[in-house]
Amino acid sequence: MRIFALCLSILFWVTNLSAQPFVVIVRHAEKTVSDDKDPDLSSAGLARAGVLAEMLKDSAIVSIFVSEFKRSSETAASTARSLSITPTVVPAKDTNVLVTKLHALTGNALVVGHSNTIPELIKALGIDVPVSIPENDYTQFFVVTLGDRPALFRLSYPNDVKTKASPAGR
């Protein structure tokens, strides 16, 4: 975890040095197995959300964006508490609205999305590299630097994240 935190800190330092804001984009964490169309996070998902908060505690994030689904807001909750930020809800299907809000920021942001919305968001932020997130993968996250020449950094949670796999979900 220390090596991962060091790498993430270096990335944040480099983007701050270049004065380009960045957006951390993560898929919501693992959700409970349920027939509910809007399930809560599982215990593994809550653990992953806690790791996210720890990873981003020194990231200079000024805004957090979540979708209308509980799994998205619950994933962001620990980070929002630790940074004293009230998340902004943007409906999952409103990619253009979210992109406009991200470009209007004067700082860094966290976006908690879904496996089917993150690829579209990354493309709308100016990244031409196709992104695909398997249905059962909760380990990836992305950092996009904004500006005239957006860049994509694709990262994974540290291997020591202690969560149990759960069935796939959007």
KEKE-3310 file (N, C-alpha, C; in steps of 0.2 Angstrom, whole numbers, plus 5000, padded with zeros to 4 digits):
npx = (5004:5010:5019:5011:5003:5014:5017:5004:5005:5016:5011:5000:5008:5015:5005:5000:5011:5012:5001:4989:4972:4965:4955:4949:4943:4932:4925:4910:4910:4910:4894:4879:4872:4857:4839:4835:4834:4842:4854:4863:4881:4891:4899:4912:4913:4911:4923:4932:4928:4933:4947:4949:4946:4957:4967:4965:4966:4976:4975:4971:4958:4943:4930:4917:4908:4894:4883:4865:4863:4863:4875:4885:4885:4888:4900:4908:4906:4915:4927:4921:4917:4930:4936:4928:4918:4903:4895:4891:4876:4875:4865:4868:4867:4869:4881:4887:4883:4890:4904:4904:4903:4915:4925:4923:4928:4940:4949:4954:4945:4934:4926:4913:4907:4900:4902:4897:4896:4908:4918:4912:4913:4927:4930:4923:4930:4941:4950:4956:4959:4952:4942:4938:4928:4927:4912:4914:4924:4931:4943:4950:4955:4955:4964:4962:4970:4966:4964:4973:4979:4973:4977:4978:4979:4980:4976:4977:4968:4978:4986:4984:4971:4958:4946:4931:4927:4912:4897:4894:4890:4882)
npy = (4994:5006:5008:5010:5021:5031:5031:5036:5048:5054:5055:5065:5075:5078:5082:5093:5101:5104:5112:5108:5103:5088:5073:5060:5045:5032:5016:5012:5004:4986:4979:4974:4958:4957:4958:4971:4986:4996:4993:4993:4995:4981:4973:4971:4981:4992:4992:4994:5007:5014:5012:5019:5032:5034:5033:5045:5055:5066:5072:5084:5086:5095:5094:5082:5070:5061:5047:5045:5033:5023:5015:5022:5034:5029:5024:5035:5041:5040:5046:5059:5063:5063:5074:5084:5087:5090:5079:5081:5077:5069:5064:5047:5045:5058:5062:5073:5085:5082:5082:5096:5102:5097:5103:5116:5117:5123:5115:5099:5083:5070:5057:5046:5032:5021:5004:5005:5018:5025:5023:5031:5043:5045:5046:5057:5067:5069:5058:5046:5033:5018:5012:4998:4990:4976:4967:4961:4968:4978:4984:4994:5011:5027:5041:5057:5069:5086:5099:5107:5096:5082:5068:5051:5041:5025:5015:5003:4998:4995:4979:4974:4977:4971:4963:4954:4945:4950:4946:4952:4969:4983)
npz = (5000:5003:4993:4982:4987:4986:4973:4968:4974:4968:4955:4957:4962:4950:4941:4948:4947:4934:4933:4929:4931:4938:4936:4946:4942:4947:4947:4955:4971:4976:4976:4986:4984:4976:4973:4972:4963:4966:4975:4991:4995:4997:5011:5007:4997:5005:5012:5002:4998:5009:5008:4996:5001:5010:5001:4993:5002:5002:4990:4985:4981:4976:4972:4971:4962:4960:4954:4953:4960:4974:4977:4971:4978:4991:4989:4987:5000:5011:5007:5004:5017:5023:5016:5018:5009:5000:4990:4973:4964:4948:4936:4930:4916:4911:4904:4896:4904:4916:4911:4907:4920:4925:4918:4921:4934:4946:4951:4957:4955:4960:4952:4954:4945:4934:4927:4914:4911:4913:4902:4892:4898:4899:4886:4882:4889:4881:4878:4868:4868:4869:4883:4893:4905:4914:4919:4932:4938:4950:4952:4945:4942:4936:4931:4924:4916:4914:4901:4887:4881:4886:4897:4900:4914:4920:4933:4947:4962:4977:4979:4992:4996:5006:5001:4997:4982:4973:4965:4948:4944:4938)
capx = (5000:5014:5022:5005:5002:5019:5016:4999:5007:5020:5006:4997:5013:5017:4999:5000:5017:5010:4995:4983:4968:4964:4949:4950:4937:4932:4918:4907:4913:4906:4887:4876:4868:4850:4835:4834:4837:4847:4857:4869:4887:4892:4905:4918:4912:4912:4930:4935:4927:4937:4953:4948:4946:4964:4972:4964:4966:4980:4974:4968:4951:4939:4923:4915:4902:4891:4877:4859:4862:4866:4881:4889:4886:4891:4907:4911:4905:4921:4931:4918:4918:4937:4938:4923:4915:4897:4895:4886:4873:4873:4862:4872:4866:4871:4889:4889:4882:4896:4910:4904:4905:4922:4929:4922:4931:4947:4953:4954:4938:4933:4919:4911:4903:4898:4906:4895:4897:4915:4921:4909:4915:4934:4930:4920:4935:4946:4954:4955:4961:4946:4942:4932:4928:4923:4907:4915:4930:4931:4949:4953:4953:4958:4966:4963:4972:4962:4968:4973:4981:4971:4981:4974:4983:4975:4979:4973:4969:4983:4984:4982:4964:4955:4938:4929:4923:4905:4894:4895:4884:4883)
capy = (5000:5012:5010:5013:5028:5035:5032:5041:5055:5057:5057:5071:5081:5080:5086:5100:5105:5107:5117:5105:5099:5081:5070:5053:5042:5026:5013:5011:4998:4980:4980:4968:4953:4959:4960:4978:4990:5001:4990:4996:4992:4975:4974:4972:4987:4997:4991:4997:5014:5016:5012:5025:5038:5034:5035:5052:5060:5071:5073:5091:5086:5100:5092:5075:5069:5054:5046:5045:5027:5022:5012:5027:5039:5026:5023:5042:5044:5041:5052:5066:5065:5065:5080:5089:5089:5087:5077:5083:5071:5071:5057:5043:5046:5065:5063:5080:5089:5081:5085:5103:5104:5096:5108:5123:5117:5126:5111:5092:5081:5063:5055:5039:5030:5014:5001:5007:5026:5027:5023:5036:5049:5046:5048:5064:5071:5070:5053:5042:5026:5014:5009:4993:4988:4970:4967:4959:4971:4984:4986:4999:5017:5031:5048:5060:5076:5090:5104:5106:5089:5077:5062:5046:5036:5019:5012:4998:4998:4990:4972:4972:4978:4965:4963:4948:4947:4949:4946:4958:4974:4990)
capz = (5000:5004:4986:4978:4989:4984:4965:4967:4977:4963:4950:4959:4962:4943:4938:4951:4945:4927:4934:4926:4936:4936:4938:4947:4940:4949:4947:4962:4974:4976:4979:4988:4979:4978:4967:4972:4957:4968:4981:4994:4995:5002:5016:5003:4994:5010:5013:4996:4999:5014:5005:4992:5005:5012:4995:4991:5007:5001:4983:4983:4977:4978:4971:4971:4958:4960:4950:4957:4963:4981:4977:4969:4983:4996:4987:4988:5006:5016:5004:5005:5024:5025:5013:5020:5003:4999:4983:4968:4960:4941:4933:4926:4908:4909:4903:4894:4910:4920:4907:4907:4927:4927:4914:4925:4940:4946:4955:4955:4956:4960:4949:4955:4940:4933:4921:4907:4910:4914:4896:4889:4901:4898:4879:4882:4892:4876:4878:4862:4870:4872:4890:4894:4912:4914:4924:4939:4940:4954:4955:4941:4942:4931:4932:4918:4917:4909:4898:4880:4879:4891:4897:4904:4918:4922:4939:4951:4969:4979:4980:4999:4998:5008:4999:4994:4976:4973:4958:4944:4944:4934)
cpx = (5004:5017:5017:5004:5008:5018:5010:5001:5011:5016:5003:5001:5014:5011:4999:5005:5015:5004:4989:4979:4967:4958:4951:4943:4937:4925:4916:4910:4908:4899:4884:4872:4860:4845:4833:4838:4842:4850:4862:4875:4887:4898:4911:4918:4914:4920:4934:4934:4931:4945:4954:4949:4954:4968:4971:4964:4971:4980:4972:4962:4947:4931:4923:4909:4900:4885:4871:4858:4866:4873:4887:4891:4889:4898:4911:4911:4911:4926:4928:4918:4925:4939:4933:4920:4908:4896:4889:4883:4872:4871:4867:4872:4868:4878:4891:4888:4888:4902:4910:4906:4912:4927:4928:4926:4938:4951:4952:4947:4939:4926:4918:4906:4902:4902:4904:4895:4904:4919:4919:4912:4922:4934:4928:4926:4941:4951:4952:4956:4954:4947:4936:4933:4924:4918:4909:4922:4929:4937:4952:4950:4957:4959:4966:4965:4968:4966:4968:4975:4979:4975:4977:4980:4978:4979:4974:4973:4975:4981:4982:4975:4961:4948:4937:4926:4916:4903:4894:4889:4886:4885)
cpy = (5006:5014:5013:5020:5033:5036:5037:5048:5058:5059:5064:5077:5083:5084:5093:5104:5108:5111:5114:5101:5092:5078:5062:5050:5034:5023:5012:5004:4992:4981:4973:4964:4954:4959:4967:4982:4995:4999:4994:4992:4986:4977:4975:4978:4993:4998:4995:5005:5017:5017:5018:5031:5039:5036:5042:5057:5067:5073:5080:5091:5091:5099:5084:5074:5062:5053:5046:5038:5026:5020:5017:5032:5036:5025:5030:5044:5045:5046:5059:5068:5067:5072:5085:5092:5086:5085:5080:5077:5073:5064:5054:5044:5053:5066:5070:5085:5088:5083:5093:5105:5102:5101:5115:5123:5121:5122:5104:5089:5073:5062:5047:5037:5023:5011:5003:5014:5028:5028:5029:5043:5051:5049:5055:5069:5072:5064:5048:5035:5023:5011:5004:4991:4982:4970:4966:4962:4978:4987:4992:5006:5021:5038:5051:5067:5080:5095:5103:5099:5084:5071:5057:5042:5031:5015:5007:5000:4993:4983:4970:4974:4972:4966:4956:4949:4946:4949:4952:4963:4980:4995)
cpz = (5000:4997:4982:4980:4986:4976:4964:4969:4971:4957:4951:4960:4955:4940:4941:4949:4938:4927:4930:4931:4933:4939:4939:4946:4942:4948:4954:4965:4974:4979:4982:4983:4981:4972:4967:4966:4959:4975:4984:4993:4999:5007:5012:5000:4999:5012:5008:4996:5004:5012:5000:4995:5008:5006:4993:4996:5006:4993:4980:4979:4980:4977:4970:4967:4958:4956:4955:4961:4970:4981:4975:4975:4989:4995:4989:4996:5011:5013:5005:5012:5026:5022:5014:5013:5002:4991:4979:4964:4953:4939:4929:4919:4906:4908:4901:4900:4914:4917:4908:4915:4928:4924:4918:4931:4940:4951:4953:4958:4956:4957:4951:4950:4940:4927:4915:4906:4910:4907:4892:4891:4899:4891:4878:4885:4887:4875:4872:4863:4873:4879:4890:4901:4912:4920:4931:4941:4943:4956:4951:4943:4938:4933:4925:4919:4912:4906:4891:4878:4885:4891:4902:4908:4921:4927:4942:4958:4971:4980:4987:5001:5000:5007:4996:4987:4977:4966:4955:4945:4941:4939)
residu = (MET:ARG:ILE:PHE:ALA:LEU:CYS:LEU:SER:ILE:LEU:PHE:TRP:VAL:THR:ASN:LEU:SER:ALA:GLN:PRO:PHE:VAL:VAL:ILE:VAL:ARG:HIS:ALA:GLU:LYS:THR:VAL:SER:ASP:ASP:LYS:ASP:PRO:ASP:LEU:SER:SER:ALA:GLY:LEU:ALA:ARG:ALA:GLY:VAL:LEU:ALA:GLU:MET:LEU:LYS:ASP:SER:ALA:ILE:VAL:SER:ILE:PHE:VAL:SER:GLU:PHE:LYS:ARG:SER:SER:GLU:THR:ALA:ALA:SER:THR:ALA:ARG:SER:LEU:SER:ILE:THR:PRO:THR:VAL:VAL:PRO:ALA:LYS:ASP:THR:ASN:VAL:LEU:VAL:THR:LYS:LEU:HIS:ALA:LEU:THR:GLY:ASN:ALA:LEU:VAL:VAL:GLY:HIS:SER:ASN:THR:ILE:PRO:GLU:LEU:ILE:LYS:ALA:LEU:GLY:ILE:ASP:VAL:PRO:VAL:SER:ILE:PRO:GLU:ASN:ASP:TYR:THR:GLN:PHE:PHE:VAL:VAL:THR:LEU:GLY:ASP:ARG:PRO:ALA:LEU:PHE:ARG:LEU:SER:TYR:PRO:ASN:ASP:VAL:LYS:THR:LYS:ALA:SER:PRO:ALA:GLY:ARG)
# end
